[in-house]
Amino acid sequence: MSIKKKILTSVVVASALWAGATAYISGNAEKYLNNYVTKSNKIYANNGMKMSILSFKKGFLNSQAELSVDFIDPEIKKELEKILKLPIVMNYEIENGPLLLKDGISIGASRIHSKVNVSELLVDKDEFKKVVKDDIVLDTTMLIDFKNHIDYEAKSNQIVAEENKTKFTISPLEVDGKMNGDTLAGTVNMFTKSIYGEIDNDAKIKLEKVTLNGDITKVFDNGFYLGSFDMGVDNFTVNDKHNKEQNVKNAKVKVVMDIKQNSSNLIDTDFKLNLDIGDTKLPPEINFIKTISLDYGLNGTKIDGWLAFQDAIKEIQKKQENILKKLSVSKDEKERMKAFEELQNMQQEIQNKMVMLLSDFLVKDKTEFNLNADVNGGQGKALVDIKYIGDEQLPKTLEALATKLQQELLNWIALNIDVKLDKSLANRLPQDVQGQLAMAIMTGMLQDNNGSYEFNANYKPKKLMVNGQDRSDMIMLLEGLRAGGM
């Protein structure tokens, strides 16, 4: 076979394979979409939301899909209909693979694109555009591979909102991430260069390099998830002419939240806060503070407790929304007082629910609360560790559990506390606090160790050590306070 014929044959075979693959993928695009909608609805159903495919027009190279998002809870829907055009309808252009040519060459099952003008989703479009004149435009692209893994990116235009003497300018919002189309686990990264606001020409707010990053490793049907989120602001400044004592200058903040399953299949949670006050001028009594670091977590808890907690929170939120709605629409004083009474009763109901969930959370010798606080990079430190060592099974009625708590609380925990305060920091504390420190040293509750003041307490049932000294006699005092109902 001549070279020309070999080349021609190769082109024909490649074209046939491409055409066959494209036809197969175009025929399965709807299947991928249905799978995504089904998975999403399992999660969002508990939030009163439902996603649907309104139409799907299959083509050889390109397809079109129309999706809707609606709210199945009638109360929520009634309120949202005052703001949004429901259902929210989204149009998607689908490019069929395996060879994707539009907007750059890629290999994949399909590439989905959508563009939304936010004003089109609103009931009062004209009023919105008086404030946001250039509208808010959201541009999204998703690339789906042959294993139903999704790479996505989205961006907005610069957002400028102005009304009367108030103006906010937000740099284009950028979003990118990856997601498993079957499990919905994946990552998300959000970034905007700056958020700048001016209020009545008197106050200015500036945030620079605002980020939000998430990594979801598992999503449960009721919306509870395992994974981590971190949020950061590289520069936070507030300048208010009338409240100068509340001004903030060049501060930085980062928050991290992590929920994971450990080797014992128990849930560990962790929350971190790092704050650098920058050039902010604090009140004289606390002007020694430059940085604050806070790290606390609850480890070794049952997954059943977290799932039940998630369901309880949703139920409480729904009740609260209904009560607040009554308050907002009612003009009758008796009805308003009744609604306030319902809110007060809800507080007790929330407490009761949380207490009753203890049994679903706690695991003997496994559940542990940890706290680590730091001021000025080690000048002040506090470590707290509380471990649950009580019964594996707790009473299922509130009255019985309250009785057991009253009688046995001090037998449920093992406690360790370590506190260290550099004298360079202690000497800058208010005079009344320094007087309390001096009293604590006299009574032996605080140790003077050259350049620092230190405190250590270690407790387990019937045994209390303070700064290396046996102070179990103090347990009797605690028992007396407990017996008195404290």
C-alpha positions in Angstrom: 0.0 0.0 0.0 1.4 3.4 -1.0 2.1 6.1 1.6 -0.8 8.2 0.3 -3.2 5.4 0.6 -1.9 4.6 4.2 -2.4 8.3 5.2 -5.9 8.4 3.6 -6.9 5.1 5.3 -5.6 6.4 8.7 -7.6 9.6 8.3 -10.7 7.7 7.4 -10.3 5.3 10.3 -9.6 8.1 12.7 -12.6 10.1 11.5 -14.8 7.0 11.8 -13.6 6.4 15.4 -14.1 10.1 16.3 -17.6 10.1 14.8 -18.5 6.9 16.6 -17.2 8.2 19.9 -18.9 11.5 19.5 -22.2 9.8 18.7 -21.9 7.6 21.8 -21.0 10.5 24.1 -23.8 12.7 22.7 -26.2 9.8 23.4 -24.9 9.5 27.0 -24.8 13.2 27.9 -28.3 13.1 29.2 -27.5 10.1 31.3 -24.6 12.0 33.0 -26.9 14.9 33.6 -29.7 12.8 35.1 -27.2 11.2 37.4 -26.0 14.6 38.7 -29.6 15.8 39.2 -30.5 12.7 41.1 -27.5 12.9 43.4 -28.0 16.6 44.1 -31.7 16.2 44.9 -30.9 13.6 47.6 -28.9 16.3 49.4 -31.0 19.4 48.7 -34.3 17.7 49.4 -33.8 18.3 53.1 -33.3 22.0 52.4 -36.6 22.2 50.5 -35.0 22.4 47.1 -35.5 20.4 44.0 -33.6 20.3 40.6 -35.2 19.1 37.4 -34.3 18.7 33.7 -36.9 20.7 31.8 -35.6 19.8 28.3 -32.7 18.1 26.6 -32.1 18.5 22.9 -29.5 16.0 21.7 -27.2 16.9 18.8 -24.2 15.3 17.1 -21.6 17.9 18.1 -23.6 20.0 20.5 -26.6 19.5 22.8 -28.8 21.9 24.8 -30.2 21.4 28.2 -32.6 23.4 30.4 -32.6 22.8 34.1 -34.7 24.3 36.8 -34.3 24.8 40.6 -37.4 25.1 42.7 -38.4 25.1 46.3 -40.8 22.4 47.4 -41.3 23.8 50.9 -44.4 26.0 50.4 -43.5 28.5 53.2 -39.9 29.0 51.9 -41.2 29.2 48.3 -43.8 31.8 49.2 -41.1 34.1 50.8 -38.6 33.6 48.0 -41.1 34.3 45.3 -41.1 37.9 46.5 -37.5 38.1 45.3 -36.8 35.4 42.8 -38.6 34.2 39.7 -39.4 30.6 40.6 -38.5 28.2 39.4 -35.0 29.4 38.5 -34.4 28.3 34.9 -30.8 27.7 33.7 -29.7 27.0 30.1 -26.7 25.0 29.2 -24.7 24.5 26.0 -23.2 21.0 25.9 -20.2 20.3 23.5 -19.9 16.6 22.9 -16.5 14.9 23.0 -14.2 13.1 22.8 -12.5 16.0 20.9 -13.6 19.4 22.3 -12.7 22.3 20.0 -14.7 25.3 21.3 -12.8 27.6 23.7 -9.6 25.7 23.4 -8.8 22.1 22.4 -9.5 19.5 25.1 -10.2 15.7 25.4 -13.3 14.7 27.4 -16.8 13.3 27.4 -18.4 16.8 27.2 -17.9 20.4 28.1 -20.9 22.4 29.5 -21.2 26.1 29.4 -23.7 28.5 30.9 -24.0 32.3 31.2 -26.4 34.0 33.6 -27.4 37.6 34.2 -28.5 37.8 37.8 -31.1 40.5 37.1 -33.0 38.0 34.9 -33.6 35.8 37.9 -35.2 38.6 40.0 -38.8 39.7 40.3 -37.8 43.4 40.5 -35.2 43.5 37.8 -35.5 47.2 37.1 -35.0 48.1 40.8 -31.9 45.8 41.0 -30.4 47.5 38.0 -30.8 50.9 39.5 -28.3 49.7 42.2 -26.1 47.4 40.1 -26.2 49.2 36.7 -23.9 46.8 34.8 -25.7 43.7 36.2 -23.9 40.7 37.6 -22.9 38.2 34.9 -21.8 34.7 35.9 -19.9 32.6 33.3 -19.5 28.9 34.1 -17.7 26.1 32.2 -17.6 22.4 33.2 -15.3 19.7 31.6 -16.5 16.1 32.2 -14.1 13.3 31.6 -14.8 9.7 30.7 -15.0 8.6 34.4 -17.6 11.3 35.3 -15.1 13.5 37.0 -15.8 17.2 36.6 -13.4 20.1 36.3 -15.2 23.4 36.5 -14.5 27.1 36.6 -16.6 30.2 36.9 -16.1 33.9 36.9 -18.1 37.1 37.3 -17.6 40.6 36.0 -16.6 43.4 38.4 -19.6 44.2 40.6 -20.4 47.8 41.4 -23.4 48.5 43.6 -24.3 52.1 44.4 -27.3 53.6 46.2 -27.5 57.1 47.7 -24.2 57.7 49.4 -23.2 54.0 49.7 -21.0 52.3 47.1 -19.4 48.8 47.1 -17.0 47.6 44.4 -16.1 43.9 44.2 -13.3 42.7 41.9 -14.3 39.8 39.5 -15.0 36.6 41.5 -13.1 33.6 40.3 -14.1 30.0 41.1 -12.5 26.7 40.1 -12.6 23.2 41.4 -13.0 19.5 40.8 -16.0 17.2 41.6 -16.8 13.5 41.3 -20.1 13.4 39.4 -21.2 10.2 41.2 -20.4 11.1 44.9 -20.3 15.0 44.6 -17.0 14.9 46.6 -14.4 17.4 45.4 -12.6 20.7 45.8 -13.6 24.3 45.3 -11.5 27.5 45.3 -12.9 31.0 45.4 -11.0 34.2 45.1 -11.6 37.9 44.7 -8.8 40.5 44.6 -10.6 43.2 46.6 -13.9 44.3 48.2 -14.1 48.1 48.7 -17.0 50.0 50.3 -17.8 53.6 51.1 -20.7 54.4 53.4 -22.1 58.0 53.5 -18.6 59.3 52.8 -17.9 58.7 56.5 -16.8 55.1 56.7 -14.6 53.0 54.4 -14.1 49.3 54.3 -11.4 47.4 52.4 -10.8 43.7 52.1 -7.9 42.4 49.9 -7.2 38.9 48.6 -10.3 37.2 49.9 -10.1 33.4 49.5 -12.3 30.4 50.3 -11.1 26.9 49.7 -12.9 23.7 50.3 -12.1 20.0 50.0 -15.2 17.7 50.5 -14.2 14.0 50.9 -17.7 12.6 51.5 -21.3 13.8 51.3 -24.1 12.2 53.2 -27.7 12.1 52.0 -28.9 14.6 54.6 -26.2 17.1 53.6 -23.6 16.4 56.4 -20.2 16.2 54.9 -16.6 15.3 55.7 -13.9 17.6 54.5 -12.3 21.0 55.2 -12.8 24.7 54.5 -10.5 27.6 54.9 -11.2 31.3 54.5 -8.7 34.1 54.5 -8.5 37.9 54.2 -4.9 39.2 53.6 -5.8 42.8 54.5 -8.8 44.1 56.4 -9.2 47.8 57.0 -12.2 49.8 58.5 -12.0 53.6 58.7 -15.0 55.3 60.4 -14.7 59.0 61.1 -17.4 58.8 63.9 -16.2 55.7 65.6 -12.4 55.9 65.5 -12.0 53.5 68.5 -13.5 50.8 66.3 -11.2 51.3 63.3 -9.1 48.4 62.0 -6.0 48.8 59.9 -4.1 46.2 57.9 -5.5 43.2 59.9 -5.3 39.7 58.6 -7.6 36.8 59.4 -7.7 33.1 58.5 -10.3 30.5 59.6 -10.0 26.8 59.0 -12.7 24.1 59.7 -12.0 20.4 59.3 -14.3 17.4 59.7 -12.8 13.9 59.2 -13.2 10.3 60.0 -10.4 8.7 62.0 -9.0 5.2 61.9 -11.7 4.1 64.5 -14.4 5.4 62.1 -15.2 8.2 64.6 -15.5 11.8 63.7 -12.8 14.4 64.5 -13.6 18.1 64.1 -11.2 21.0 64.3 -11.6 24.8 64.1 -8.7 27.2 63.8 -8.7 31.0 63.9 -5.5 33.1 63.3 -5.8 36.9 63.7 -3.1 39.5 63.2 -4.3 42.9 64.2 -1.7 44.7 62.0 -1.6 48.4 62.7 -4.9 48.5 64.5 -5.0 50.6 67.7 -6.6 48.7 70.5 -8.0 50.1 73.8 -5.3 50.7 76.4 -6.3 47.7 78.6 -5.6 45.2 75.7 -3.2 47.2 73.5 -0.5 44.5 74.2 -2.2 42.1 71.8 -0.7 41.7 68.4 -1.7 38.2 67.3 -4.3 35.7 68.5 -4.4 32.0 67.6 -7.2 29.8 68.6 -7.4 26.0 67.9 -10.2 23.8 69.3 -11.8 20.6 68.4 -14.1 17.7 69.4 -12.6 14.4 68.5 -13.7 10.7 68.8 -17.5 11.3 68.3 -20.1 9.0 66.7 -21.2 9.6 63.1 -24.8 8.9 64.1 -24.7 11.8 66.5 -23.6 14.2 63.8 -26.2 13.0 61.3 -28.9 13.4 64.0 -27.5 16.8 64.9 -27.7 17.9 61.2 -31.4 16.7 61.0 -32.2 18.5 64.3 -30.7 21.8 63.2 -32.7 21.7 60.0 -35.9 21.0 61.9 -35.1 23.9 64.3 -34.3 26.3 61.5 -37.6 25.5 59.8 -39.6 26.1 63.0 -37.7 29.4 63.6 -38.4 30.6 60.1 -42.1 30.0 60.6 -42.2 31.9 63.9 -40.1 34.8 62.5 -42.5 35.0 59.6 -45.5 35.3 62.0 -43.6 38.2 63.7 -42.9 40.0 60.5 -46.5 39.9 59.1 -48.6 40.0 62.3 -49.9 43.4 63.5 -51.9 42.0 66.3 -50.1 42.5 69.7 -51.5 39.2 71.1 -50.3 37.2 68.1 -46.8 38.9 68.3 -46.6 38.1 72.1 -47.5 34.5 71.3 -44.8 34.3 68.6 -42.2 35.7 71.1 -43.3 33.0 73.6 -42.8 30.3 70.9 -39.3 31.6 70.4 -38.5 31.4 74.1 -39.9 27.9 74.2 -37.7 27.0 71.2 -34.6 27.9 73.2 -35.6 25.3 75.8 -36.4 22.8 73.0 -33.0 23.4 71.5 -31.2 22.8 74.8 -33.3 19.6 75.3 -32.4 18.3 71.9 -28.7 18.9 72.3 -28.6 17.2 75.7 -30.5 14.2 74.3 -28.0 13.9 71.5 -25.1 13.4 74.0 -25.6 9.6 74.0 -25.4 9.6 70.2 -22.1 11.6 70.3 -20.1 10.3 73.2 -17.7 7.3 73.2 -16.1 6.2 76.5 -12.3 7.0 76.6 -12.5 8.3 73.0 -14.4 11.5 72.9 -12.2 14.4 73.7 -12.3 18.2 73.6 -9.1 20.1 73.0 -8.4 23.8 73.2 -5.1 25.6 72.3 -5.0 29.4 72.7 -2.0 31.5 71.9 -1.3 35.3 72.2 1.6 37.1 70.5 3.3 34.0 69.3 3.8 32.2 72.6 3.8 35.0 75.1 0.6 33.7 76.5 -0.6 30.1 76.1 -3.4 28.0 77.3 -4.0 24.3 76.7 -7.1 22.5 77.8 -7.9 18.8 77.3 -11.2 17.2 78.5 -11.7 13.5 77.9 -15.1 11.7 78.4 -14.6 8.6 80.6 -18.2 8.0 81.6 -20.8 5.4 80.7 -21.0 4.1 77.1 -24.8 4.2 77.3 -26.6 7.2 78.7 -30.3 7.5 79.7 -32.7 8.2 76.8 -35.1 10.6 78.7 -34.2 14.1 79.6 -35.2 13.8 83.3 -33.1 10.7 83.8 -30.1 12.2 82.0 -30.3 15.4 84.1 -30.3 13.4 87.3 -27.3 11.4 86.2 -25.5 14.5 85.2 -26.2 16.0 88.6 -24.9 12.9 90.4 -22.0 11.8 88.3 -20.6 14.6 86.2 -17.2 14.7 88.1 -16.9 11.0 87.3 -17.4 11.5 83.6 -14.3 13.5 82.8 -10.5 13.5 82.9 -9.1 17.0 82.7 -5.7 18.6 82.0 -5.0 22.3 81.9 -1.7 24.1 81.2 -1.4 27.9 81.2 1.8 29.9 80.7 2.1 33.7 80.7 5.3 35.5 80.0 6.1 38.3 82.6 6.7 40.7 79.7 3.0 40.3 78.8 1.7 40.0 82.3 3.3 43.3 83.3 1.1 45.0 80.6 -2.2 43.7 81.9 -4.6 46.0 83.8 -3.7 46.6 87.5 -6.7 44.7 88.8 -5.7 41.6 86.8 -2.1 41.9 88.0 -3.5 42.0 91.6 -5.4 38.8 90.9 -2.2 37.2 89.6 -0.4 38.2 92.8 -3.1 36.6 94.9 -3.0 33.4 92.9 0.8 33.2 93.5 0.3 33.6 97.2 -2.2 30.8 97.4 -0.1 28.5 95.2 -2.5 28.4 92.4 0.1 30.1 90.2 3.8 29.4 90.0 6.4 32.1 89.5 9.0 30.4 87.2 11.6 33.1 86.5 10.4 34.7 83.2 6.8 33.4 83.3 3.8 32.6 85.5 2.5 29.0 85.0 -0.5 26.9 86.1 -1.1 23.2 85.6 -4.1 21.2 86.8 -4.7 17.5 86.2 -7.9 15.9 87.3 -9.4 12.4 87.2 -12.2 11.0 89.4 -11.2 11.5 93.1 -7.8 12.9 92.3 -6.7 16.5 91.6 -3.1 17.7 91.1 -2.4 21.4 90.9 1.1 22.5 90.0 2.5 19.1 91.0 0.7 19.2 94.4 -2.1 17.0 95.5 -5.2 19.2 96.0 -7.8 16.5 96.0 -9.4 18.2 99.0 -10.8 20.8 96.5 -12.9 18.0 95.0 -15.1 18.0 98.1 -15.7 21.7 97.5 -16.7 20.9 93.9 -18.9 18.1 95.1 -20.6 20.5 97.5 -21.2 23.0 94.7 -22.6 20.2 92.5 -24.9 19.0 95.3 -26.2 22.6 95.6 -27.2 22.5 92.0 -24.3 24.4 90.4 
